[in-house]
Amino acid sequence: MDTGTGVAQLVCQIFPGVIAFSYSPEVKTRLVLKAFDVIKNECLEYDAGWNDLTQLLMSFQKTTTNSGHQTTCTAGH
């Protein structure tokens, strides 16, 4: 069983529209690229007092995986 599968099953009981997915470097890359797209297109709004979110978003760095074959993002935490 994948990590998170049990959680997805529980959440699906409350929110039937939940779509579970297997996390992988490719999925991580797609999620990060979508987040960058949302931010770039000024579609992200949040309370100006959420300094921790601002700091987190600014901490992401583009790096390569240990194998050096894929690009990934890290946040150093």
GUBA-15408 format. One record per residue (C-alpha): residue in three letters; z, x, y. Coordinates in nm, 4 decimals, always signed. Example, Ala and Ser with C-alpha at 12.3 -4.5 7.8 and 13.67 -1.06 7.14 Angstrom:
BEGIN
REC,Ala,+0.7800,+1.2300,-0.4500
REC,Ser,+0.7140,+1.3670,-0.1060
This chain:
BEGIN
REC,Met,+0.0000,+0.0000,+0.0000
REC,Asp,-0.0938,+0.1363,+0.3432
REC,Thr,+0.1824,+0.1921,+0.5948
REC,Gly,+0.2013,-0.1186,+0.8096
REC,Thr,+0.0438,-0.3527,+0.5564
REC,Gly,+0.3748,-0.5338,+0.5035
REC,Val,+0.4198,-0.5738,+0.8781
REC,Ala,+0.0663,-0.7090,+0.9111
REC,Gln,+0.1363,-0.9655,+0.6386
REC,Leu,+0.4533,-1.0820,+0.8152
REC,Val,+0.2838,-1.1028,+1.1546
REC,Cys,-0.0083,-1.2921,+1.0001
REC,Gln,+0.2349,-1.5695,+0.9005
REC,Ile,+0.3136,-1.6227,+1.2703
REC,Phe,-0.0261,-1.5277,+1.4182
REC,Pro,-0.2974,-1.6110,+1.1611
REC,Gly,-0.5641,-1.4408,+1.3721
REC,Val,-0.4187,-1.0934,+1.3120
REC,Ile,-0.6672,-0.8414,+1.1808
REC,Ala,-0.5149,-0.5529,+0.9851
REC,Phe,-0.6952,-0.2200,+0.9707
REC,Ser,-0.6435,+0.1173,+0.8072
REC,Tyr,-0.5526,+0.3846,+1.0589
REC,Ser,-0.7680,+0.6994,+1.0453
REC,Pro,-0.8885,+0.9669,+1.2890
REC,Glu,-1.2040,+0.7597,+1.3424
REC,Val,-1.0023,+0.4458,+1.4241
REC,Lys,-0.7781,+0.6484,+1.6580
REC,Thr,-1.0859,+0.7827,+1.8386
REC,Arg,-1.2317,+0.4328,+1.8800
REC,Leu,-0.8992,+0.2995,+2.0141
REC,Val,-0.8672,+0.5860,+2.2640
REC,Leu,-1.2285,+0.5511,+2.3801
REC,Lys,-1.1797,+0.1756,+2.4281
REC,Ala,-0.8630,+0.2405,+2.6295
REC,Phe,-1.0505,+0.4895,+2.8494
REC,Asp,-1.3281,+0.2325,+2.8963
REC,Val,-1.0797,-0.0392,+2.9971
REC,Ile,-0.9121,+0.1955,+3.2469
REC,Lys,-1.2411,+0.3310,+3.3839
REC,Asn,-1.3687,-0.0224,+3.4434
REC,Glu,-1.0445,-0.1091,+3.6244
REC,Cys,-0.9546,-0.3795,+3.3727
REC,Leu,-0.5988,-0.2558,+3.3129
REC,Glu,-0.3231,-0.4037,+3.5257
REC,Tyr,+0.0479,-0.3445,+3.4880
REC,Asp,+0.3601,-0.3472,+3.7021
REC,Ala,+0.3712,-0.0493,+3.9398
REC,Gly,+0.7318,+0.0098,+3.8344
REC,Trp,+0.6293,+0.0988,+3.4790
REC,Asn,+0.6445,+0.4721,+3.5475
REC,Asp,+0.6854,+0.5510,+3.1792
REC,Leu,+0.3466,+0.3934,+3.1017
REC,Thr,+0.1793,+0.5835,+3.3856
REC,Gln,+0.3316,+0.9109,+3.2609
REC,Leu,+0.2240,+0.8372,+2.9050
REC,Leu,-0.1355,+0.7600,+3.0046
REC,Met,-0.1518,+1.0776,+3.2127
REC,Ser,-0.0142,+1.2901,+2.9257
REC,Phe,-0.3074,+1.2369,+2.6883
REC,Gln,-0.5144,+1.5464,+2.6224
REC,Lys,-0.8401,+1.5862,+2.4361
REC,Thr,-0.8018,+1.8334,+2.1476
REC,Thr,-0.9571,+1.9072,+1.8104
REC,Thr,-0.8069,+1.8380,+1.4703
REC,Asn,-0.6537,+2.1250,+1.2727
REC,Ser,-0.9805,+2.1650,+1.0845
REC,Gly,-1.1650,+2.1949,+1.4147
REC,His,-1.4266,+1.9442,+1.2994
REC,Gln,-1.3207,+1.6369,+1.4945
REC,Thr,-1.2088,+1.5593,+1.8465
REC,Thr,-0.8784,+1.3780,+1.8867
REC,Cys,-0.6263,+1.2985,+2.1571
REC,Thr,-0.2631,+1.4020,+2.1699
REC,Ala,+0.0198,+1.3041,+2.3973
REC,Gly,+0.2641,+1.5793,+2.3094
REC,His,+0.5494,+1.3507,+2.2040
